[in-house]
Amino acid sequence: AKIDAYLAKAGSDKSRILSATVWLRDIADFDKMNAAWDAWIDKSAMPVRATVEARLAGDGYRVEIMVTAAA
């Protein structure tokens, strides 16, 4: 929902995402994250994506996502 809101604020939407980077606290969450991503993303405009395990900004975070989209 946050990504959708930021994209709308920039005059874009998920069909215009060019690339995404996903950071997971625990790579064991990959299948769950991938299922959520697949349910959300516009299948007619799949962006390139990288997913890695990383230490995140706080203990309350399990995933961080950065997207680059065309306006």
Biopython code that builds the backbone (N, CA, C, O; Angstrom):
import numpy as np
from Bio.PDB.StructureBuilder import StructureBuilder

atoms = [
    (1, "ALA", "N", (0.833, -1.199, 0.000)),
    (1, "ALA", "CA", (0.000, 0.000, 0.000)),
    (1, "ALA", "C", (0.874, 1.257, 0.000)),
    (1, "ALA", "O", (0.540, 2.247, -0.650)),
    (2, "LYS", "N", (1.993, 1.214, 0.730)),
    (2, "LYS", "CA", (2.877, 2.385, 0.772)),
    (2, "LYS", "C", (3.477, 2.655, -0.606)),
    (2, "LYS", "O", (3.552, 3.804, -1.042)),
    (3, "ILE", "N", (3.897, 1.609, -1.280)),
    (3, "ILE", "CA", (4.480, 1.795, -2.614)),
    (3, "ILE", "C", (3.432, 2.366, -3.558)),
    (3, "ILE", "O", (3.726, 3.289, -4.317)),
    (4, "ASP", "N", (2.213, 1.831, -3.524)),
    (4, "ASP", "CA", (1.143, 2.356, -4.374)),
    (4, "ASP", "C", (0.922, 3.843, -4.108)),
    (4, "ASP", "O", (0.761, 4.621, -5.048)),
    (5, "ALA", "N", (0.913, 4.243, -2.839)),
    (5, "ALA", "CA", (0.686, 5.650, -2.479)),
    (5, "ALA", "C", (1.828, 6.535, -2.975)),
    (5, "ALA", "O", (1.589, 7.615, -3.515)),
    (6, "TYR", "N", (3.062, 6.083, -2.792)),
    (6, "TYR", "CA", (4.208, 6.878, -3.261)),
    (6, "TYR", "C", (4.205, 7.000, -4.787)),
    (6, "TYR", "O", (4.487, 8.069, -5.328)),
    (7, "LEU", "N", (3.887, 5.912, -5.470)),
    (7, "LEU", "CA", (3.826, 5.957, -6.928)),
    (7, "LEU", "C", (2.744, 6.928, -7.395)),
    (7, "LEU", "O", (2.976, 7.712, -8.316)),
    (8, "ALA", "N", (1.575, 6.887, -6.777)),
    (8, "ALA", "CA", (0.481, 7.789, -7.147)),
    (8, "ALA", "C", (0.881, 9.240, -6.916)),
    (8, "ALA", "O", (0.585, 10.110, -7.735)),
    (9, "LYS", "N", (1.552, 9.497, -5.803)),
    (9, "LYS", "CA", (2.011, 10.855, -5.488)),
    (9, "LYS", "C", (2.981, 11.374, -6.552)),
    (9, "LYS", "O", (3.038, 12.574, -6.824)),
    (10, "ALA", "N", (3.739, 10.456, -7.148)),
    (10, "ALA", "CA", (4.707, 10.825, -8.187)),
    (10, "ALA", "C", (4.087, 10.786, -9.586)),
    (10, "ALA", "O", (4.786, 11.003, -10.576)),
    (11, "GLY", "N", (2.781, 10.512, -9.676)),
    (11, "GLY", "CA", (2.113, 10.445, -10.971)),
    (11, "GLY", "C", (2.392, 9.169, -11.724)),
    (11, "GLY", "O", (2.405, 9.157, -12.955)),
    (12, "SER", "N", (2.617, 8.088, -10.987)),
    (12, "SER", "CA", (2.941, 6.805, -11.618)),
    (12, "SER", "C", (2.085, 5.711, -10.982)),
    (12, "SER", "O", (1.203, 5.996, -10.171)),
    (13, "ASP", "N", (2.352, 4.466, -11.353)),
    (13, "ASP", "CA", (1.680, 3.322, -10.738)),
    (13, "ASP", "C", (2.543, 2.082, -10.941)),
    (13, "ASP", "O", (3.579, 2.141, -11.604)),
    (14, "LYS", "N", (2.113, 0.960, -10.369)),
    (14, "LYS", "CA", (2.950, -0.242, -10.404)),
    (14, "LYS", "C", (3.181, -0.791, -11.806)),
    (14, "LYS", "O", (4.118, -1.563, -12.010)),
    (15, "SER", "N", (2.361, -0.418, -12.768)),
    (15, "SER", "CA", (2.591, -0.874, -14.141)),
    (15, "SER", "C", (3.788, -0.173, -14.769)),
    (15, "SER", "O", (4.250, -0.571, -15.838)),
    (16, "ARG", "N", (4.297, 0.877, -14.107)),
    (16, "ARG", "CA", (5.422, 1.644, -14.642)),
    (16, "ARG", "C", (6.713, 1.429, -13.851)),
    (16, "ARG", "O", (7.696, 2.144, -14.051)),
    (17, "ILE", "N", (6.706, 0.432, -12.945)),
    (17, "ILE", "CA", (7.926, 0.121, -12.193)),
    (17, "ILE", "C", (8.947, -0.487, -13.151)),
    (17, "ILE", "O", (8.645, -1.416, -13.900)),
    (18, "LEU", "N", (10.144, 0.053, -13.109)),
    (18, "LEU", "CA", (11.234, -0.427, -13.970)),
    (18, "LEU", "C", (12.098, -1.460, -13.259)),
    (18, "LEU", "O", (12.532, -2.443, -13.860)),
    (19, "SER", "N", (12.343, -1.225, -11.963)),
    (19, "SER", "CA", (13.175, -2.150, -11.195)),
    (19, "SER", "C", (12.788, -2.087, -9.724)),
    (19, "SER", "O", (12.213, -1.105, -9.253)),
    (20, "ALA", "N", (13.117, -3.159, -9.014)),
    (20, "ALA", "CA", (12.850, -3.229, -7.577)),
    (20, "ALA", "C", (13.994, -3.964, -6.895)),
    (20, "ALA", "O", (14.549, -4.925, -7.429)),
    (21, "THR", "N", (14.330, -3.489, -5.705)),
    (21, "THR", "CA", (15.280, -4.184, -4.854)),
    (21, "THR", "C", (14.548, -4.513, -3.565)),
    (21, "THR", "O", (13.927, -3.642, -2.955)),
    (22, "VAL", "N", (14.621, -5.766, -3.153)),
    (22, "VAL", "CA", (13.942, -6.227, -1.952)),
    (22, "VAL", "C", (15.004, -6.742, -0.986)),
    (22, "VAL", "O", (15.818, -7.598, -1.332)),
    (23, "TRP", "N", (14.978, -6.207, 0.224)),
    (23, "TRP", "CA", (15.875, -6.662, 1.281)),
    (23, "TRP", "C", (15.042, -7.401, 2.316)),
    (23, "TRP", "O", (14.049, -6.869, 2.812)),
    (24, "LEU", "N", (15.438, -8.616, 2.642)),
    (24, "LEU", "CA", (14.747, -9.432, 3.649)),
    (24, "LEU", "C", (15.641, -9.615, 4.865)),
    (24, "LEU", "O", (16.842, -9.853, 4.733)),
    (25, "ARG", "N", (15.050, -9.502, 6.049)),
    (25, "ARG", "CA", (15.802, -9.771, 7.275)),
    (25, "ARG", "C", (16.280, -11.230, 7.283)),
    (25, "ARG", "O", (17.395, -11.527, 7.709)),
    (26, "ASP", "N", (15.414, -12.132, 6.803)),
    (26, "ASP", "CA", (15.722, -13.561, 6.795)),
    (26, "ASP", "C", (15.326, -14.129, 5.432)),
    (26, "ASP", "O", (14.152, -14.099, 5.064)),
    (27, "ILE", "N", (16.283, -14.635, 4.698)),
    (27, "ILE", "CA", (16.016, -15.151, 3.351)),
    (27, "ILE", "C", (15.028, -16.324, 3.393)),
    (27, "ILE", "O", (14.463, -16.691, 2.363)),
    (28, "ALA", "N", (14.817, -16.907, 4.566)),
    (28, "ALA", "CA", (13.811, -17.970, 4.699)),
    (28, "ALA", "C", (12.408, -17.437, 4.410)),
    (28, "ALA", "O", (11.492, -18.219, 4.152)),
    (29, "ASP", "N", (12.230, -16.117, 4.451)),
    (29, "ASP", "CA", (10.942, -15.495, 4.134)),
    (29, "ASP", "C", (10.744, -15.289, 2.627)),
    (29, "ASP", "O", (9.731, -14.725, 2.212)),
    (30, "PHE", "N", (11.688, -15.734, 1.816)),
    (30, "PHE", "CA", (11.629, -15.475, 0.378)),
    (30, "PHE", "C", (10.331, -15.967, -0.259)),
    (30, "PHE", "O", (9.710, -15.232, -1.027)),
    (31, "ASP", "N", (9.917, -17.175, 0.040)),
    (31, "ASP", "CA", (8.698, -17.718, -0.586)),
    (31, "ASP", "C", (7.466, -16.903, -0.214)),
    (31, "ASP", "O", (6.612, -16.657, -1.065)),
    (32, "LYS", "N", (7.360, -16.478, 1.052)),
    (32, "LYS", "CA", (6.223, -15.653, 1.485)),
    (32, "LYS", "C", (6.250, -14.292, 0.795)),
    (32, "LYS", "O", (5.223, -13.806, 0.322)),
    (33, "MET", "N", (7.429, -13.686, 0.742)),
    (33, "MET", "CA", (7.564, -12.388, 0.091)),
    (33, "MET", "C", (7.245, -12.512, -1.392)),
    (33, "MET", "O", (6.568, -11.653, -1.957)),
    (34, "ASN", "N", (7.722, -13.561, -2.018)),
    (34, "ASN", "CA", (7.501, -13.761, -3.447)),
    (34, "ASN", "C", (6.008, -13.952, -3.748)),
    (34, "ASN", "O", (5.515, -13.454, -4.760)),
    (35, "ALA", "N", (5.296, -14.661, -2.887)),
    (35, "ALA", "CA", (3.854, -14.850, -3.069)),
    (35, "ALA", "C", (3.122, -13.508, -2.960)),
    (35, "ALA", "O", (2.225, -13.221, -3.753)),
    (36, "ALA", "N", (3.505, -12.691, -1.978)),
    (36, "ALA", "CA", (2.887, -11.365, -1.820)),
    (36, "ALA", "C", (3.212, -10.482, -3.023)),
    (36, "ALA", "O", (2.344, -9.765, -3.522)),
    (37, "TRP", "N", (4.454, -10.534, -3.484)),
    (37, "TRP", "CA", (4.874, -9.747, -4.645)),
    (37, "TRP", "C", (4.075, -10.156, -5.875)),
    (37, "TRP", "O", (3.553, -9.305, -6.595)),
    (38, "ASP", "N", (3.981, -11.454, -6.113)),
    (38, "ASP", "CA", (3.257, -11.964, -7.287)),
    (38, "ASP", "C", (1.778, -11.580, -7.258)),
    (38, "ASP", "O", (1.183, -11.329, -8.306)),
    (39, "ALA", "N", (1.185, -11.532, -6.074)),
    (39, "ALA", "CA", (-0.224, -11.146, -5.949)),
    (39, "ALA", "C", (-0.419, -9.650, -6.194)),
    (39, "ALA", "O", (-1.497, -9.227, -6.611)),
    (40, "TRP", "N", (0.616, -8.846, -5.937)),
    (40, "TRP", "CA", (0.512, -7.382, -6.029)),
    (40, "TRP", "C", (0.953, -6.825, -7.386)),
    (40, "TRP", "O", (0.301, -5.928, -7.920)),
    (41, "ILE", "N", (2.022, -7.329, -7.938)),
    (41, "ILE", "CA", (2.648, -6.721, -9.121)),
    (41, "ILE", "C", (1.761, -6.852, -10.357)),
    (41, "ILE", "O", (0.972, -7.789, -10.478)),
    (42, "ASP", "N", (1.907, -5.901, -11.264)),
    (42, "ASP", "CA", (1.194, -5.942, -12.549)),
    (42, "ASP", "C", (1.911, -6.960, -13.434)),
    (42, "ASP", "O", (3.023, -6.707, -13.898)),
    (43, "LYS", "N", (1.281, -8.098, -13.667)),
    (43, "LYS", "CA", (1.921, -9.192, -14.413)),
    (43, "LYS", "C", (2.221, -8.828, -15.872)),
    (43, "LYS", "O", (3.062, -9.463, -16.509)),
    (44, "SER", "N", (1.535, -7.809, -16.400)),
    (44, "SER", "CA", (1.791, -7.400, -17.788)),
    (44, "SER", "C", (2.991, -6.464, -17.898)),
    (44, "SER", "O", (3.408, -6.110, -19.001)),
    (45, "ALA", "N", (3.546, -6.065, -16.753)),
    (45, "ALA", "CA", (4.682, -5.129, -16.765)),
    (45, "ALA", "C", (5.660, -5.507, -15.653)),
    (45, "ALA", "O", (5.968, -4.689, -14.787)),
    (46, "MET", "N", (6.143, -6.743, -15.682)),
    (46, "MET", "CA", (7.040, -7.225, -14.631)),
    (46, "MET", "C", (8.388, -6.509, -14.687)),
    (46, "MET", "O", (9.069, -6.551, -15.711)),
    (47, "PRO", "N", (8.778, -5.852, -13.593)),
    (47, "PRO", "CA", (10.081, -5.186, -13.566)),
    (47, "PRO", "C", (11.196, -6.183, -13.249)),
    (47, "PRO", "O", (10.930, -7.301, -12.807)),
    (48, "VAL", "N", (12.430, -5.776, -13.474)),
    (48, "VAL", "CA", (13.548, -6.584, -12.996)),
    (48, "VAL", "C", (13.572, -6.435, -11.480)),
    (48, "VAL", "O", (13.179, -5.401, -10.941)),
    (49, "ARG", "N", (14.041, -7.484, -10.794)),
    (49, "ARG", "CA", (14.024, -7.452, -9.334)),
    (49, "ARG", "C", (15.206, -8.215, -8.787)),
    (49, "ARG", "O", (15.606, -9.250, -9.319)),
    (50, "ALA", "N", (15.765, -7.676, -7.696)),
    (50, "ALA", "CA", (16.797, -8.375, -6.942)),
    (50, "ALA", "C", (16.294, -8.512, -5.514)),
    (50, "ALA", "O", (15.708, -7.580, -4.962)),
    (51, "THR", "N", (16.523, -9.672, -4.920)),
    (51, "THR", "CA", (16.122, -9.913, -3.536)),
    (51, "THR", "C", (17.323, -10.463, -2.787)),
    (51, "THR", "O", (17.950, -11.428, -3.222)),
    (52, "VAL", "N", (17.641, -9.837, -1.648)),
    (52, "VAL", "CA", (18.796, -10.253, -0.861)),
    (52, "VAL", "C", (18.450, -10.251, 0.623)),
    (52, "VAL", "O", (17.510, -9.586, 1.057)),
    (53, "GLU", "N", (19.220, -11.001, 1.383)),
    (53, "GLU", "CA", (19.104, -10.978, 2.832)),
    (53, "GLU", "C", (20.016, -9.877, 3.356)),
    (53, "GLU", "O", (21.148, -9.730, 2.895)),
    (54, "ALA", "N", (19.520, -9.101, 4.325)),
    (54, "ALA", "CA", (20.313, -7.997, 4.861)),
    (54, "ALA", "C", (19.859, -7.631, 6.267)),
    (54, "ALA", "O", (18.728, -7.912, 6.664)),
    (55, "ARG", "N", (20.746, -7.011, 6.998)),
    (55, "ARG", "CA", (20.367, -6.422, 8.281)),
    (55, "ARG", "C", (19.566, -5.174, 7.980)),
    (55, "ARG", "O", (20.024, -4.321, 7.219)),
    (56, "LEU", "N", (18.384, -5.044, 8.556)),
    (56, "LEU", "CA", (17.513, -3.916, 8.246)),
    (56, "LEU", "C", (17.624, -2.835, 9.312)),
    (56, "LEU", "O", (18.312, -3.008, 10.318)),
    (57, "ALA", "N", (16.940, -1.721, 9.080)),
    (57, "ALA", "CA", (17.070, -0.526, 9.910)),
    (57, "ALA", "C", (16.599, -0.705, 11.347)),
    (57, "ALA", "O", (17.081, -0.007, 12.240)),
    (58, "GLY", "N", (15.690, -1.603, 11.584)),
    (58, "GLY", "CA", (15.189, -1.798, 12.940)),
    (58, "GLY", "C", (14.648, -3.193, 13.129)),
    (58, "GLY", "O", (14.370, -3.901, 12.161)),
    (59, "ASP", "N", (14.499, -3.587, 14.379)),
    (59, "ASP", "CA", (14.034, -4.935, 14.681)),
    (59, "ASP", "C", (12.607, -5.193, 14.210)),
    (59, "ASP", "O", (12.230, -6.346, 14.006)),
    (60, "GLY", "N", (11.813, -4.149, 14.034)),
    (60, "GLY", "CA", (10.438, -4.311, 13.607)),
    (60, "GLY", "C", (10.268, -4.554, 12.121)),
    (60, "GLY", "O", (9.164, -4.844, 11.659)),
    (61, "TYR", "N", (11.349, -4.439, 11.372)),
    (61, "TYR", "CA", (11.272, -4.603, 9.925)),
    (61, "TYR", "C", (11.665, -6.007, 9.519)),
    (61, "TYR", "O", (12.661, -6.546, 10.002)),
    (62, "ARG", "N", (10.876, -6.603, 8.622)),
    (62, "ARG", "CA", (11.217, -7.910, 8.046)),
    (62, "ARG", "C", (11.555, -7.776, 6.567)),
    (62, "ARG", "O", (12.230, -8.632, 5.994)),
    (63, "VAL", "N", (11.075, -6.678, 5.945)),
    (63, "VAL", "CA", (11.317, -6.462, 4.531)),
    (63, "VAL", "C", (11.401, -4.965, 4.253)),
    (63, "VAL", "O", (10.684, -4.173, 4.863)),
    (64, "GLU", "N", (12.270, -4.585, 3.339)),
    (64, "GLU", "CA", (12.329, -3.239, 2.796)),
    (64, "GLU", "C", (12.354, -3.379, 1.280)),
    (64, "GLU", "O", (13.011, -4.270, 0.742)),
    (65, "ILE", "N", (11.634, -2.492, 0.594)),
    (65, "ILE", "CA", (11.551, -2.548, -0.853)),
    (65, "ILE", "C", (11.796, -1.160, -1.424)),
    (65, "ILE", "O", (11.237, -0.172, -0.948)),
    (66, "MET", "N", (12.637, -1.097, -2.447)),
    (66, "MET", "CA", (12.879, 0.146, -3.172)),
    (66, "MET", "C", (12.523, -0.096, -4.631)),
    (66, "MET", "O", (12.997, -1.057, -5.238)),
    (67, "VAL", "N", (11.689, 0.773, -5.195)),
    (67, "VAL", "CA", (11.344, 0.649, -6.607)),
    (67, "VAL", "C", (11.762, 1.912, -7.348)),
    (67, "VAL", "O", (11.816, 3.001, -6.776)),
    (68, "THR", "N", (12.055, 1.741, -8.630)),
    (68, "THR", "CA", (12.286, 2.840, -9.552)),
    (68, "THR", "C", (11.227, 2.723, -10.622)),
    (68, "THR", "O", (11.062, 1.667, -11.233)),
    (69, "ALA", "N", (10.495, 3.831, -10.854)),
    (69, "ALA", "CA", (9.388, 3.780, -11.803)),
    (69, "ALA", "C", (9.430, 5.001, -12.707)),
    (69, "ALA", "O", (9.953, 6.051, -12.335)),
    (70, "ALA", "N", (8.872, 4.847, -13.898)),
    (70, "ALA", "CA", (8.717, 5.966, -14.828)),
    (70, "ALA", "C", (7.499, 6.771, -14.400)),
    (70, "ALA", "O", (6.537, 6.233, -13.851)),
    (71, "ALA", "N", (7.561, 8.057, -14.659)),
    (71, "ALA", "CA", (6.440, 8.942, -14.306)),
    (71, "ALA", "C", (5.387, 8.916, -15.397)),
    (71, "ALA", "O", (4.367, 9.595, -15.287)),
]
sb = StructureBuilder()
sb.init_structure("model")
sb.init_model(0)
sb.init_chain("A")
sb.init_seg("    ")
for serial, (resi, resn, name, xyz) in enumerate(atoms, 1):
    if name == "N":
        sb.init_residue(resn, " ", resi, " ")
    sb.init_atom(name, np.array(xyz, "f"), 0.0, 1.0, " ", f" {name:<3s}", serial, name[0])
structure = sb.get_structure()
